[in-house]
């Protein structure tokens, strides 16, 4: 959005609209023992593990599987998909 600064100065506030399913995913991530924080950015949900790994999650993902796949990919450089 090119006109962001004039809008902010004009008293308007720009915020991301987090959908209910994404909010549910963020809540699930907060409950997971391996996730230290979770947030919504640019239409996607991200989580940070206790090992300081930042991972992008999808609504229907199994959190354990995504973390395991991420770590496997970082070790070997090969995705199983």
Secondary structure, 3 states (H helix, E strand, C coil): CCCHHHHHHCCCCCCCCCCHHHHHHHHHHHHCCCEEEEEEECCEEEEEECCCCEEEECCCCCHHHHHHHHHHHHHHCCCCC
